[in-house]
Structure formats: structure tokens, C-alpha cells
Amino acid sequence: MKKFPIVASMIAITVIFYNCHSAKKATSSVPPPPPYTYETNLKVVIAASCSPCHISGKGNKKPYDNFANVKTDIDEMIRRIQLNPSDKGFMPFRKAAKLSDSTIAVFTKWKADGLIEK
């Protein structure tokens, strides 16, 4: 009869310690980063990196200052900005250097996050 309270106490202590370790708390308290959107993340990069050629009213190329055109052409845009400056089709056309890896990552993350508009 005396063994039952001891065994019950040991089980209770084990359950408490199992559920109180710090690794479980750390992973549950960190929210995932918000997904990239066209309006918040991509529009600014396009205005800075693709202007004036791909901005409505300023260039003679297909405008990328609207969600529909960018969503339609995102695969080709990513392909071309990843080319080297000496490659045919490299963008941005009039720049001597490639866009930074972090700038290219904005395009690829937006695509990976599901091509969200707002």
C-alpha cells in the first residue's frame, strides 16, 4: 500500500518535468515571419531596380508596377535577374552589375510564399 503513493508521485514528477523543458517553450513562442507580398515587399524593389524601363508611362517595356503583370512574368523575371551581365537576356539591361543576392531573394521568396498581392 505504501508503494502506490511513491509510484504515483514519481509519475506526476516525470510528467511535470517532461512538459516543462525549455526547448518546447522556445519553439512555440516564436511566430513564423509573415509572407512576402507584392505591395509590401516587391513593389519597392521593382521601383528601385527596374525603373524607368518597366514603370508605366516612363519606359517602353512591359510595366511591372502592377501586380497582374509581375505575377504572370515572375518565372521569367527571376530567370533573367539571375543571369550574369554578359549573358543574353540579362536584366536589369542597362546596369553593369547583377542585382544583389538579397534583392533577388525578395523575388524568389515572394514566389515561394504564394504570389500574394497585399
Beta strands, then each sheet from edge to edge (+ up, - down):
end
